[in-house]
Amino acid sequence: MKTPVAKLVGIAISLMAIMAILAGCSQGVTGASGGTPSDSPSKTASIPATTGPSSKSTVAYRPKKVTPQVSGTTVSISAEEVGRNGIENFSVSSPTANMPFMAYQLDGQYYVRAAVCVPCGSKSFTLKSGTLICDSCKTVFSATTGVGTIGVSACMTYAKKAAAYTIDGGNIVMNISDLTKAYQDTLNRV
């Protein structure tokens, strides 16, 4: 026979399991959409529906480091993998810098942004509840606009600028010049 404490522990575990299941359901399969966020030129394309983070979910998605495919002036990463991982970090080399970027899916929309918090030097952000949280200084940025909303005031002034992209063959495809512009615009607070 179970003791009252054992029964309470069992109930608590059951409630936590139900809450975890419900939180996962809020991330369900999202509809397909394409293009870029509103702060960059729009290039639309059909995006296959994938499971990805929801702005209503409280799950924190830590970035997964990936290596992009580079061919000439084109850079690509798997859209399906971004949807599965929630957020990915990748770097692109230019003659003057090794530029860090993040790609993530939120509410069925893909985003590609410069991944640099200039004052604190971070190149990594966690996606949670529709926000990007700097993994170093914990400053919070809107995941849909890239604008700083709360945190270290110096870091908040460096909005994470979006890079234009298209979807082709299940990949998020970017031009190095668009990535360089997003990176430079972030550094220069444009």
C-alpha positions as CSV (number, residue, x, y, z in Angstrom):
1,M,0.0,0.0,0.0
2,K,1.3,3.5,-0.9
3,T,2.0,6.0,1.7
4,P,0.3,9.5,1.4
5,V,3.7,11.0,0.5
6,A,4.2,8.4,-2.3
7,K,0.6,9.2,-3.6
8,L,1.4,12.9,-3.7
9,V,4.6,12.3,-5.5
10,G,2.8,10.2,-8.1
11,I,0.1,12.9,-8.6
12,A,2.8,15.6,-8.9
13,I,4.7,13.5,-11.6
14,S,1.4,12.9,-13.4
15,L,0.6,16.6,-13.5
16,M,4.1,17.5,-14.7
17,A,3.7,14.9,-17.5
18,I,0.3,16.3,-18.5
19,M,1.8,19.9,-18.5
20,A,4.7,18.7,-20.7
21,I,2.3,17.1,-23.2
22,L,0.2,20.2,-23.3
23,A,3.2,22.4,-23.9
24,G,4.3,20.1,-26.7
25,C,0.9,20.3,-28.3
26,S,1.1,24.1,-28.5
27,Q,4.0,23.6,-30.9
28,G,2.0,21.4,-33.3
29,V,2.3,21.3,-37.1
30,T,2.2,24.8,-38.4
31,G,1.0,26.1,-41.8
32,A,3.4,26.8,-44.6
33,S,4.4,30.3,-45.5
34,G,7.4,31.8,-47.2
35,G,9.7,34.7,-47.5
36,T,11.5,36.9,-45.1
37,P,10.6,38.9,-42.0
38,S,9.1,42.3,-42.5
39,D,12.4,44.2,-42.0
40,S,14.0,43.0,-45.2
41,P,13.0,42.7,-48.8
42,S,10.4,40.1,-49.4
43,K,11.2,37.0,-51.4
44,T,8.4,34.5,-51.1
45,A,8.4,30.8,-51.8
46,S,6.5,27.7,-50.8
47,I,7.7,26.2,-47.6
48,P,6.9,22.6,-46.7
49,A,4.9,22.4,-43.4
50,T,7.2,21.2,-40.6
51,T,6.9,21.1,-36.8
52,G,8.5,24.1,-35.3
53,P,8.4,26.4,-32.3
54,S,5.4,28.4,-31.5
55,S,5.5,31.9,-30.0
56,K,3.1,30.6,-27.3
57,S,5.4,27.8,-26.3
58,T,7.6,28.3,-23.2
59,V,10.1,25.6,-24.4
60,A,13.6,27.1,-24.7
61,Y,15.3,26.1,-27.9
62,R,19.1,26.2,-27.6
63,P,20.9,26.8,-30.9
64,K,22.4,23.9,-32.8
65,K,25.6,24.7,-34.7
66,V,25.5,23.6,-38.3
67,T,27.7,24.0,-41.3
68,P,26.0,25.6,-44.3
69,Q,26.5,24.5,-47.8
70,V,28.3,27.2,-49.8
71,S,28.4,27.3,-53.6
72,G,29.8,30.5,-55.1
73,T,27.8,33.3,-53.7
74,T,25.0,31.1,-52.4
75,V,24.6,29.7,-48.9
76,S,22.0,27.1,-47.9
77,I,20.8,25.1,-44.9
78,S,18.0,22.6,-44.5
79,A,14.6,24.1,-43.8
80,E,13.4,20.8,-42.3
81,E,16.4,20.7,-39.9
82,V,15.7,24.3,-38.8
83,G,12.1,23.4,-38.1
84,R,13.2,20.3,-36.2
85,N,15.9,22.0,-34.2
86,G,14.0,25.2,-33.6
87,I,17.1,27.4,-34.1
88,E,20.4,26.9,-35.7
89,N,23.7,28.9,-35.7
90,F,26.0,29.0,-38.7
91,S,28.9,31.2,-39.9
92,V,29.8,32.5,-43.3
93,S,33.3,33.8,-44.0
94,S,34.0,37.0,-45.9
95,P,37.3,38.6,-46.8
96,T,36.9,40.8,-43.7
97,A,35.1,38.7,-41.1
98,N,33.7,35.4,-40.0
99,M,30.0,36.4,-39.8
100,P,27.6,34.5,-37.4
101,F,24.0,34.0,-38.2
102,M,20.9,32.3,-36.8
103,A,18.1,30.6,-38.6
104,Y,14.9,29.7,-36.9
105,Q,11.3,28.9,-37.4
106,L,8.5,30.6,-35.4
107,D,4.8,30.1,-36.0
108,G,5.5,28.5,-39.4
109,Q,7.7,31.4,-40.6
110,Y,11.4,31.1,-41.2
111,Y,13.8,33.8,-40.1
112,V,17.5,34.4,-40.8
113,R,19.3,37.0,-38.7
114,A,22.8,38.2,-37.8
115,A,23.7,36.4,-34.6
116,V,25.9,38.9,-32.8
117,C,25.3,40.9,-29.6
118,V,28.0,43.5,-30.2
119,P,28.7,45.0,-26.7
120,C,28.8,41.6,-24.9
121,G,30.4,39.7,-27.8
122,S,27.9,36.8,-27.8
123,K,27.1,34.9,-31.0
124,S,24.5,32.6,-29.6
125,F,20.8,33.2,-28.8
126,T,18.1,30.9,-27.4
127,L,14.6,31.0,-28.9
128,K,11.8,31.0,-26.3
129,S,8.2,32.3,-26.3
130,G,8.6,34.4,-29.4
131,T,11.9,36.0,-28.2
132,L,15.6,35.6,-28.8
133,I,17.6,35.7,-25.6
134,C,21.3,36.4,-25.7
135,D,23.1,33.5,-24.2
136,S,25.7,35.8,-22.6
137,C,24.0,38.9,-21.3
138,K,20.4,37.6,-21.3
139,T,19.1,40.7,-23.2
140,V,15.8,39.9,-24.9
141,F,15.0,40.6,-28.6
142,S,11.8,40.2,-30.5
143,A,12.1,37.0,-32.7
144,T,9.8,38.6,-35.3
145,T,11.5,42.0,-35.6
146,G,15.0,41.5,-34.1
147,V,14.5,44.6,-31.9
148,G,15.8,44.6,-28.3
149,T,12.9,44.7,-25.7
150,I,14.5,44.3,-22.3
151,G,17.9,43.8,-20.8
152,V,21.3,45.5,-21.1
153,S,20.6,48.9,-22.7
154,A,23.8,48.9,-24.7
155,C,23.0,45.5,-26.2
156,M,19.4,46.4,-26.9
157,T,20.5,49.1,-29.3
158,Y,21.9,46.5,-31.7
159,A,18.8,45.0,-33.4
160,K,19.4,41.6,-35.0
161,K,18.9,42.4,-38.7
162,A,17.2,40.0,-41.1
163,A,18.7,38.5,-44.3
164,A,16.6,37.8,-47.3
165,Y,16.2,34.2,-48.3
166,T,14.3,31.9,-50.6
167,I,13.2,28.3,-50.1
168,D,14.4,26.0,-52.9
169,G,14.4,22.2,-52.8
170,G,13.7,22.1,-49.0
171,N,16.6,24.4,-48.3
172,I,16.8,28.0,-47.0
173,V,18.9,29.7,-49.6
174,M,20.7,33.0,-49.0
175,N,23.0,35.1,-51.0
176,I,26.3,36.1,-49.3
177,S,25.7,39.8,-50.2
178,D,22.3,39.7,-48.3
179,L,24.0,38.0,-45.3
180,T,26.8,40.5,-45.3
181,K,24.3,43.4,-45.4
182,A,22.4,42.0,-42.4
183,Y,25.6,41.5,-40.5
184,Q,26.9,45.0,-41.3
185,D,23.5,46.6,-40.6
186,T,23.5,44.9,-37.2
187,L,27.0,46.1,-36.4
188,N,26.3,49.6,-37.6
189,R,22.8,49.8,-36.0
190,V,21.2,50.6,-39.3
